[in-house]
Amino acid sequence: MVIALDVGTSSARAALYDERGRAVEGRFHQIGYRARVTPDGGAELDADTLFDAAGRCLDHVVAGRVPGDIAAVGVATFWHGLLGFDARGHLTTPVFLWGDTRSAGDAEILRSALDEESVRQRTGCHVHSTYWPAKLRWLARAEPAAVARTATWGSFGEYLELRLFGTARTSVSMASGTGLLDQARVDWDDEALAAAGIDRSRLFPLTDRAEPERDLLSAWSVRWPALRGVAWFPAIGDGAASNVGSGCVDERHIALNVGTSAALRIVTTAPPIPPRGLWRYRISRARSVIGGATSEGGNVFAWCRDTLRLPPPDEIERVLSAMSPSDRLTVLPFLAGERSPGWRGAKRAAIVGLGLDSAPLDILHAMLGAVALRLALVYDLLAPCASPEHTIIASGAATEHSRAWLQMIADAIGRPIVRSTEPEATGRGTALLALEALGLLSDPGADPPLGATVVPDAARHARYREALARQQDLDRRL
């Protein structure tokens, strides 16, 4: 048995899997929480809240008699989160999330001061508020007292390991999402560190994902006796795990994931430099992930749900399924700034074309369609990196709960999309990678659980291309 622990931006989950990567019935638990957002673009989580949620999830999974021996715990968490630690390992900051855009101005300054293309080619990351150089520059200016107390910077993955084992390392996977890692050398990038205003002594040591810890501190060994002495693998990026869990582990498969945000990704062992607009992160030293992520996804649906007077979910789905792309409303869905493909963190959302007859479902339909158009732009950049006859496999709560929205994405992209039937792609991928690291599994991408294919409508695709032109024109004008 292996446990997959997935600590995301909106919930923590833990599940038990057998030696073939199949979820064990009744051994899953999830605890939700919400980020704190501020009017100036802040997006933060409390690390202790995350740790408590992760611990309670583990409590439920290992409670009572476990149907087999637990050999390992695999961990996945969100990329780009930034967290400060003092010299004793105590927290000096909250977790600053990828959606925190308060450093957008600092990113603009760095962009003008650096050879951005050279930095992107080395680190795989654009100069943007998502990544650590801009965030650390902003923190030095906005929170100098907290920065002065900070001895080391890391992610929630390192905080989890530090609390459980008294020591911590940064996996190559998590480091690849910071904007500080030289992808070719798989080491910290000196120019990016200088841009961030730190040196490597203020970062945790690098390690690969298959190098586990085993000696839980005594308090946790008492709390979870079933986990004494088992291998705990360092945290990897949740997007990387999601690709593996949905069966997308080579250039023949593009993973589409729509959760809080949305992304299209390919796993490759080649060392390509992705087209401008995309990024390159890592699963491990041997495997890279190329793709693009939008700052909008399920968060747009949630904003509409919380802001508009929407009908019940069944009626929403029925009405959305019957609607065609509209030429009346043009939307820029940048509720949390822009990531792929334009990478301008200070952008904000806009809806143009509203009239007295504009109903809540008209606005929802236009907002979701706008997200589909942003994914179409990412797909246009990513498709040449994939095999010509590639398959797009969709996972994530948003696509699972709304067939109508997935149809909109297929229509916008103009390619069939196969739905994954795996409800926990990130957890499954985390378990499969743990089994591979243990030597119990040779091919983590084998036998992905697939469902129905969503086929694009040619007429709607043509209308979405027209809508994309209007969206891009509005973007340029604003």
Backbone torsions as a table, in degrees:
resi	resn	phi	psi	omega
1	MET	NA	146.9	170.1
2	VAL	-132.2	150.6	175.5
3	ILE	-105.2	135.4	172.0
4	ALA	-106.5	123.2	176.9
5	LEU	-112.9	117.8	-176.6
6	ASP	-118.6	110.6	179.9
7	VAL	-107.4	103.3	-176.0
8	GLY	-101.9	-171.2	-177.7
9	THR	-80.4	-15.6	-179.3
10	SER	-123.8	-13.1	177.7
11	SER	-163.7	160.4	170.0
12	ALA	-108.9	143.0	-179.9
13	ARG	-136.5	146.3	171.1
14	ALA	-138.1	144.2	-179.4
15	ALA	-150.6	153.5	178.0
16	LEU	-102.3	135.4	-179.3
17	TYR	-127.6	148.7	177.4
18	ASP	-86.2	-174.8	-172.3
19	GLU	-69.9	-9.3	175.9
20	ARG	-105.0	8.0	177.9
21	GLY	79.7	24.5	178.4
22	ARG	-98.4	132.7	-179.7
23	ALA	-65.1	138.0	178.5
24	VAL	-87.3	125.1	-175.6
25	GLU	-60.1	135.8	177.4
26	GLY	80.9	3.0	-178.3
27	ARG	-117.5	57.1	177.7
28	PHE	-140.2	138.7	175.9
29	HIS	-146.4	144.6	-177.4
30	GLN	-136.6	139.1	176.9
31	ILE	-132.4	125.9	-177.6
32	GLY	-95.2	162.8	175.2
33	TYR	-159.0	172.4	-178.3
34	ARG	-130.0	141.2	175.5
35	ALA	-70.2	151.7	172.8
36	ARG	-90.0	121.7	178.7
37	VAL	-112.0	149.4	-177.0
38	THR	-126.3	156.5	-177.2
39	PRO	-60.7	-23.8	-178.5
40	ASP	-89.3	11.6	176.3
41	GLY	101.5	7.6	-179.2
42	GLY	-72.8	147.2	174.7
43	ALA	-147.2	109.4	-171.8
44	GLU	-132.8	153.9	169.8
45	LEU	-129.0	152.1	176.3
46	ASP	-89.2	121.3	-175.2
47	ALA	-62.7	-35.8	179.1
48	ASP	-68.2	-33.4	174.9
49	THR	-62.8	-43.7	178.3
50	LEU	-63.5	-44.2	-178.5
51	PHE	-63.1	-43.0	178.8
52	ASP	-62.0	-42.4	179.1
53	ALA	-64.0	-43.1	178.6
54	ALA	-61.6	-43.0	179.7
55	GLY	-63.5	-41.7	179.3
56	ARG	-68.3	-32.7	174.8
57	CYS	-63.9	-43.6	177.2
58	LEU	-63.4	-38.2	176.8
59	ASP	-52.3	-47.1	-177.0
60	HIS	-69.8	-37.2	-175.0
61	VAL	-71.2	-35.2	-176.9
62	VAL	-100.3	5.4	-179.3
63	ALA	-66.5	140.9	177.3
64	GLY	71.9	-157.2	-177.2
65	ARG	-81.0	124.3	178.0
66	VAL	-89.4	131.5	-175.4
67	PRO	-77.8	60.9	-180.0
68	GLY	139.0	172.9	179.4
69	ASP	-86.4	133.1	176.9
70	ILE	-86.5	120.1	-177.0
71	ALA	-95.9	-25.4	-174.5
72	ALA	-162.1	160.5	169.4
73	VAL	-121.6	122.5	173.1
74	GLY	-100.6	144.5	-175.3
75	VAL	-127.0	136.5	170.9
76	ALA	-129.5	143.8	175.4
77	THR	-148.6	173.8	-172.8
78	PHE	-73.3	138.2	173.5
79	TRP	-67.3	157.1	167.1
80	HIS	79.9	-12.3	179.8
81	GLY	-62.6	136.2	-176.4
82	LEU	-119.2	133.6	-173.1
83	LEU	-144.2	136.3	179.8
84	GLY	-101.6	145.4	179.7
85	PHE	-129.4	139.8	174.1
86	ASP	-84.7	-175.6	-174.2
87	ALA	-64.6	-20.4	178.9
88	ARG	-97.8	4.9	179.2
89	GLY	86.9	6.7	177.7
90	HIS	-82.4	153.6	-176.1
91	LEU	-73.3	141.7	174.2
92	THR	-116.3	-10.0	-178.4
93	THR	-145.1	164.0	163.8
94	PRO	-73.8	178.7	172.5
95	VAL	-83.8	118.3	175.6
96	PHE	-88.4	122.2	-172.5
97	LEU	-88.1	168.2	177.9
98	TRP	-58.6	-30.3	-177.6
99	GLY	-82.4	2.5	177.2
100	ASP	-79.4	112.6	-173.4
101	THR	-103.8	13.4	-178.1
102	ARG	-65.8	-16.5	178.9
103	SER	-97.4	14.8	-178.6
104	ALA	-60.3	-40.2	178.3
105	GLY	-64.9	-38.4	177.5
106	ASP	-66.4	-35.4	175.9
107	ALA	-62.8	-39.8	178.3
108	GLU	-63.4	-41.4	178.1
109	ILE	-63.3	-46.1	178.6
110	LEU	-63.0	-38.0	-179.0
111	ARG	-61.6	-37.4	179.9
112	SER	-77.7	-23.2	-176.8
113	ALA	-90.1	-23.4	-175.4
114	LEU	-106.9	161.6	165.7
115	ASP	-81.8	89.8	-170.6
116	GLU	-58.6	-39.0	-177.7
117	GLU	-65.9	-38.5	177.1
118	SER	-64.5	-42.2	177.2
119	VAL	-62.1	-44.5	-179.6
120	ARG	-61.8	-41.8	-178.1
121	GLN	-66.3	-34.1	179.7
122	ARG	-79.1	-47.2	-172.0
123	THR	-92.0	-16.8	-175.3
124	GLY	78.5	4.6	-174.9
125	CYS	-125.8	139.7	172.4
126	HIS	-72.9	160.6	172.2
127	VAL	-79.7	111.2	-168.0
128	HIS	-159.9	159.7	-179.8
129	SER	-64.7	-17.7	176.2
130	THR	-61.2	-35.8	-166.5
131	TYR	-98.8	166.3	-169.8
132	TRP	-67.9	-37.3	-178.3
133	PRO	-54.0	-48.5	179.8
134	ALA	-67.8	-41.2	-179.4
135	LYS	-62.9	-41.8	-179.4
136	LEU	-68.8	-35.9	175.0
137	ARG	-63.9	-42.4	178.2
138	TRP	-64.3	-43.6	-179.4
139	LEU	-62.6	-40.2	179.6
140	ALA	-60.3	-31.2	-180.0
141	ARG	-86.9	-41.9	-172.5
142	ALA	-89.0	-30.9	-176.1
143	GLU	-132.3	60.2	-175.1
144	PRO	-61.5	-32.7	-179.7
145	ALA	-66.8	-42.4	178.2
146	ALA	-65.1	-40.3	178.9
147	VAL	-64.9	-39.2	179.2
148	ALA	-62.8	-32.3	179.0
149	ARG	-80.2	-13.0	-171.6
150	THR	-87.8	124.8	176.2
151	ALA	-96.1	-32.6	-174.2
152	THR	-142.3	144.9	176.4
153	TRP	-112.9	140.5	179.6
154	GLY	-158.7	-166.6	178.8
155	SER	-112.4	179.5	176.7
156	PHE	-63.7	-30.0	178.2
157	GLY	-57.1	-40.7	178.6
158	GLU	-71.2	-36.3	178.2
159	TYR	-63.5	-42.7	177.8
160	LEU	-58.6	-47.7	-178.0
161	GLU	-67.0	-38.1	179.6
162	LEU	-64.7	-42.1	178.9
163	ARG	-66.5	-36.6	-174.8
164	LEU	-83.8	-31.3	-171.4
165	PHE	-123.2	-9.8	-179.1
166	GLY	81.4	-1.6	177.4
167	THR	-147.3	160.4	-176.5
168	ALA	-152.3	153.1	174.4
169	ARG	-134.0	161.0	175.5
170	THR	-102.7	124.7	177.5
171	SER	-70.8	152.7	174.7
172	VAL	-55.5	-35.4	179.8
173	SER	-62.8	-49.8	-179.7
174	MET	-67.2	-38.6	-180.0
175	ALA	-62.9	-32.8	-176.6
176	SER	-67.1	-17.2	179.5
177	GLY	-98.2	10.2	-177.7
178	THR	-91.3	-22.4	-170.7
179	GLY	84.0	9.6	-177.8
180	LEU	-115.5	-2.0	-172.9
181	LEU	-102.7	128.5	170.3
182	ASP	-75.4	113.4	-172.6
183	GLN	-67.9	-34.1	-178.4
184	ALA	-72.4	-43.3	-178.6
185	ARG	-86.7	-12.8	-174.5
186	VAL	49.5	54.5	178.6
187	ASP	-150.7	164.1	179.7
188	TRP	-62.0	140.8	-176.8
189	ASP	-91.4	122.3	-173.4
190	ASP	-63.9	-41.4	-179.3
191	GLU	-67.9	-40.3	178.5
192	ALA	-65.6	-38.8	176.5
193	LEU	-62.0	-42.8	178.6
194	ALA	-63.9	-39.8	177.9
195	ALA	-62.8	-34.8	179.4
196	ALA	-78.0	-15.8	-179.5
197	GLY	80.6	24.5	178.8
198	ILE	-134.4	171.0	171.0
199	ASP	-122.6	173.3	-172.3
200	ARG	-66.1	-18.0	178.0
201	SER	-66.9	-15.3	-178.9
202	ARG	-100.6	17.0	175.5
203	LEU	-123.0	155.7	177.1
204	PHE	-72.8	154.2	178.4
205	PRO	-61.6	148.6	178.4
206	LEU	-82.4	145.9	175.2
207	THR	-147.8	159.1	176.3
208	ASP	-89.6	166.4	-170.2
209	ARG	-70.2	-19.8	-175.4
210	ALA	-96.0	19.6	-179.7
211	GLU	-112.9	93.8	-169.5
212	PRO	-87.2	163.3	163.3
213	GLU	-96.8	157.8	-178.3
214	ARG	-135.0	-21.4	-169.8
215	ASP	-100.8	85.2	175.1
216	LEU	-58.6	143.7	172.1
217	LEU	-60.6	154.4	-167.9
218	SER	-58.9	-37.6	-177.8
219	ALA	-60.8	-38.0	-178.8
220	TRP	-79.2	-31.8	174.9
221	SER	-63.5	-36.3	176.9
222	VAL	-69.7	-41.5	-179.0
223	ARG	-67.9	-38.0	-178.1
224	TRP	-127.1	74.6	-177.7
225	PRO	-60.0	-27.1	178.7
226	ALA	-68.1	-13.3	-176.6
227	LEU	-106.7	7.1	177.9
228	ARG	-64.8	127.2	174.2
229	GLY	77.5	-2.3	-179.6
230	VAL	-78.9	160.8	-179.9
231	ALA	-77.2	124.7	172.2
232	TRP	-107.0	112.6	-179.1
233	PHE	-84.4	145.4	-179.2
234	PRO	-62.8	152.5	-176.3
235	ALA	-63.4	141.6	173.2
236	ILE	-117.0	165.9	178.9
237	GLY	-65.7	135.2	-176.2
238	ASP	-64.3	-29.7	177.5
239	GLY	-65.5	-38.5	176.9
240	ALA	-63.2	-45.1	179.0
241	ALA	-63.9	-37.3	179.7
242	SER	-63.3	-39.7	176.6
243	ASN	-58.2	-47.1	-178.7
244	VAL	-64.6	-42.4	-177.5
245	GLY	-66.5	-25.2	177.6
246	SER	-95.8	6.1	175.4
247	GLY	84.1	15.8	-177.8
248	CYS	-102.5	84.7	-174.1
249	VAL	-121.0	13.4	177.6
250	ASP	-154.5	-179.2	-175.0
251	GLU	-72.1	-7.6	179.1
252	ARG	-82.2	-7.3	-175.9
253	HIS	-133.9	128.9	172.9
254	ILE	-106.3	126.0	178.0
255	ALA	-90.1	127.3	170.5
256	LEU	-106.9	122.3	177.9
257	ASN	-126.7	127.5	176.7
258	VAL	-123.2	100.7	173.9
259	GLY	-115.7	-126.0	173.7
260	THR	-60.7	-45.5	170.9
261	SER	-110.6	-165.7	-179.2
262	ALA	-141.3	152.7	-178.1
263	ALA	-155.0	154.2	169.1
264	LEU	-123.8	130.5	-171.9
265	ARG	-143.9	149.1	172.8
266	ILE	-125.9	138.1	171.9
267	VAL	-94.2	136.2	-180.0
268	THR	-145.9	151.4	172.1
269	THR	-99.7	-6.3	175.6
270	ALA	-76.9	160.5	-178.6
271	PRO	-104.3	54.0	-175.9
272	PRO	-77.5	156.5	169.4
273	ILE	-96.2	117.0	-174.4
274	PRO	-68.6	159.1	176.2
275	PRO	-58.9	153.1	176.5
276	ARG	-58.3	138.0	-174.8
277	GLY	107.3	-22.7	178.4
278	LEU	-108.2	170.4	176.9
279	TRP	-124.7	169.7	173.9
280	ARG	-133.1	119.8	173.3
281	TYR	-118.8	-168.4	-177.9
282	ARG	-137.0	149.0	164.0
283	ILE	-86.1	-42.4	-176.7
284	SER	-157.5	-175.6	175.2
285	ARG	-61.7	-28.5	-174.6
286	ALA	-91.1	-25.1	-173.5
287	ARG	-123.9	131.1	175.8
288	SER	-106.5	160.4	173.8
289	VAL	-123.7	122.9	177.4
290	ILE	-111.3	137.2	179.5
291	GLY	178.9	-168.0	176.3
292	GLY	-141.0	141.8	179.1
293	ALA	-125.5	136.2	173.4
294	THR	-94.6	153.1	176.0
295	SER	-79.8	-3.0	-178.1
296	GLU	-118.8	143.5	179.3
297	GLY	-171.2	-120.5	177.5
298	GLY	-62.7	-21.8	177.1
299	ASN	-64.8	-29.4	176.7
300	VAL	-69.1	-44.2	176.3
301	PHE	-60.1	-43.8	-178.9
302	ALA	-64.0	-39.7	178.5
303	TRP	-62.9	-43.8	177.8
304	CYS	-62.9	-41.0	179.8
305	ARG	-62.6	-40.5	-176.5
306	ASP	-80.4	-23.1	-171.4
307	THR	-103.1	-36.8	-176.7
308	LEU	-98.6	158.4	177.3
309	ARG	-88.3	81.8	-175.4
310	LEU	-87.9	151.4	175.3
311	PRO	-75.3	179.0	178.8
312	PRO	-59.9	157.0	-175.7
313	PRO	-54.3	-41.7	-178.8
314	ASP	-61.1	-40.0	179.3
315	GLU	-70.9	-37.7	176.0
316	ILE	-56.9	-47.7	-177.6
317	GLU	-64.6	-42.1	-179.5
318	ARG	-63.1	-44.0	-178.4
319	VAL	-70.4	-43.6	179.3
320	LEU	-60.2	-37.7	-179.1
321	SER	-63.4	-27.8	-177.1
322	ALA	-92.6	-7.7	-174.8
323	MET	-88.2	146.7	175.6
324	SER	-107.2	160.1	177.6
325	PRO	-54.6	132.6	-177.0
326	SER	-99.0	146.3	175.1
327	ASP	-100.4	9.5	-178.0
328	ARG	-91.1	-43.3	-176.9
329	LEU	-104.1	128.7	174.0
330	THR	-117.9	129.6	-171.3
331	VAL	-126.4	135.5	162.4
332	LEU	-104.0	112.6	-169.0
333	PRO	-89.8	32.3	-170.5
334	PHE	-83.4	63.7	178.0
335	LEU	-68.0	-23.3	179.9
336	ALA	-127.4	36.8	-177.7
337	GLY	76.4	179.5	-179.2
338	GLU	-112.6	134.1	166.5
339	ARG	-106.2	-119.1	-178.0
340	SER	-62.7	143.9	-5.2
341	PRO	-95.9	-5.8	-171.5
342	GLY	-90.3	-24.8	173.1
343	TRP	57.8	52.9	173.3
344	ARG	-121.5	100.7	-171.8
345	GLY	-68.0	-21.6	-176.3
346	ALA	-86.1	-2.9	179.7
347	LYS	-63.4	151.4	177.7
348	ARG	-130.1	163.1	-175.9
349	ALA	-73.6	156.7	176.5
350	ALA	-151.5	144.0	173.9
351	ILE	-125.3	120.8	-177.8
352	VAL	-118.0	136.7	177.1
353	GLY	108.0	8.7	-179.8
354	LEU	-65.5	141.7	175.2
355	GLY	-135.8	177.0	-179.8
356	LEU	-61.6	-24.1	-178.7
357	ASP	-91.7	2.1	-179.5
358	SER	-72.4	119.0	-177.5
359	ALA	-98.4	161.2	179.2
360	PRO	-52.6	-41.4	-179.2
361	LEU	-70.7	-27.6	173.3
362	ASP	-63.5	-42.8	-180.0
363	ILE	-67.7	-44.5	177.7
364	LEU	-57.9	-47.5	-179.0
365	HIS	-59.6	-42.7	-179.9
366	ALA	-68.0	-37.7	179.1
367	MET	-65.1	-46.2	179.6
368	LEU	-67.1	-37.8	176.3
369	GLY	-63.8	-35.3	178.3
370	ALA	-65.3	-38.6	174.5
371	VAL	-62.1	-42.1	177.9
372	ALA	-59.4	-38.2	179.2
373	LEU	-67.3	-38.2	177.1
374	ARG	-64.1	-38.3	177.2
375	LEU	-67.4	-33.2	176.3
376	ALA	-62.9	-38.8	177.2
377	LEU	-63.9	-42.6	178.0
378	VAL	-64.0	-42.7	-180.0
379	TYR	-60.5	-41.5	-179.6
380	ASP	-58.8	-34.2	177.8
381	LEU	-78.3	-35.8	-173.1
382	LEU	-82.8	-33.2	-174.1
383	ALA	-53.7	-41.6	178.9
384	PRO	-63.5	-18.7	178.0
385	CYS	-82.0	-13.4	-178.0
386	ALA	-96.6	167.9	172.4
387	SER	-62.6	148.9	-177.6
388	PRO	-55.6	-38.8	-177.7
389	GLU	-102.0	53.0	-176.4
390	HIS	-80.3	162.3	176.3
391	THR	-116.1	136.2	174.7
392	ILE	-97.4	125.4	-179.3
393	ILE	-117.8	125.0	-174.5
394	ALA	-102.3	139.1	173.4
395	SER	-143.0	173.6	179.3
396	GLY	111.9	151.7	-174.3
397	ALA	-60.8	-36.9	-176.0
398	ALA	-65.0	-43.4	179.6
399	THR	-73.9	-27.4	178.5
400	GLU	-69.4	-36.0	-173.9
401	HIS	-91.7	-15.4	-177.6
402	SER	-135.9	98.0	174.1
403	ARG	-64.2	-32.6	-179.2
404	ALA	-63.3	-42.1	179.6
405	TRP	-67.3	-39.7	177.6
406	LEU	-62.7	-37.4	175.9
407	GLN	-62.7	-40.2	177.5
408	MET	-61.2	-41.4	179.3
409	ILE	-65.8	-43.8	177.8
410	ALA	-61.1	-42.4	178.9
411	ASP	-63.5	-40.1	-179.1
412	ALA	-68.9	-42.1	-180.0
413	ILE	-73.7	-38.4	-177.9
414	GLY	85.2	22.1	178.2
415	ARG	-133.5	149.5	174.4
416	PRO	-62.8	147.7	177.8
417	ILE	-126.6	126.4	178.2
418	VAL	-93.7	128.6	-180.0
419	ARG	-82.5	131.2	171.0
420	SER	-76.9	138.2	176.0
421	THR	-93.6	5.0	178.1
422	GLU	-82.4	113.7	-176.8
423	PRO	-72.7	-18.6	-177.7
424	GLU	-129.6	70.3	-176.2
425	ALA	-62.3	-39.5	-179.7
426	THR	-66.2	-45.1	178.4
427	GLY	-63.0	-44.3	179.1
428	ARG	-61.7	-43.4	179.0
429	GLY	-63.2	-39.3	177.7
430	THR	-61.9	-41.9	178.4
431	ALA	-66.3	-43.6	-179.4
432	LEU	-62.9	-40.7	179.1
433	LEU	-68.6	-33.9	175.4
434	ALA	-65.6	-42.5	178.2
435	LEU	-63.9	-38.9	177.1
436	GLU	-63.4	-44.4	-179.9
437	ALA	-63.1	-30.5	177.1
438	LEU	-77.8	-8.5	-177.0
439	GLY	81.5	15.5	-177.8
440	LEU	-96.8	-6.2	-175.6
441	LEU	-145.6	129.5	-177.6
442	SER	-94.3	-28.9	-176.0
443	ASP	-132.0	96.9	-177.2
444	PRO	-70.4	-11.0	-179.2
445	GLY	-97.2	4.7	-176.0
446	ALA	-73.6	145.8	171.9
447	ASP	53.0	56.5	175.3
448	PRO	-67.6	141.9	-179.5
449	PRO	-79.0	108.6	-174.1
450	LEU	-114.7	150.6	179.9
451	GLY	-120.2	-141.3	-174.2
452	ALA	-73.2	157.0	176.4
453	THR	-100.2	131.8	176.6
454	VAL	-96.5	116.7	-174.0
455	VAL	-98.7	131.8	-179.6
456	PRO	-70.9	150.4	175.5
457	ASP	-94.7	126.6	-173.9
458	ALA	-62.0	-41.5	-178.5
459	ALA	-66.6	-42.1	179.0
460	ARG	-67.5	-35.1	177.6
461	HIS	-59.8	-43.8	179.3
462	ALA	-61.5	-40.1	-179.8
463	ARG	-70.2	-34.4	176.8
464	TYR	-67.9	-34.3	176.5
465	ARG	-65.2	-36.0	174.6
466	GLU	-66.3	-40.6	178.6
467	ALA	-64.9	-35.2	178.6
468	LEU	-64.4	-40.9	177.9
469	ALA	-61.8	-40.0	178.1
470	ARG	-67.2	-39.9	179.1
471	GLN	-62.8	-44.6	-179.6
472	GLN	-66.0	-36.4	177.9
473	ASP	-65.4	-43.0	177.3
474	LEU	-62.5	-41.4	179.2
475	ASP	-59.0	-46.2	179.6
476	ARG	-62.9	-43.0	-177.4
477	ARG	-64.3	-39.4	-178.8
478	LEU	-78.3	NA	NA
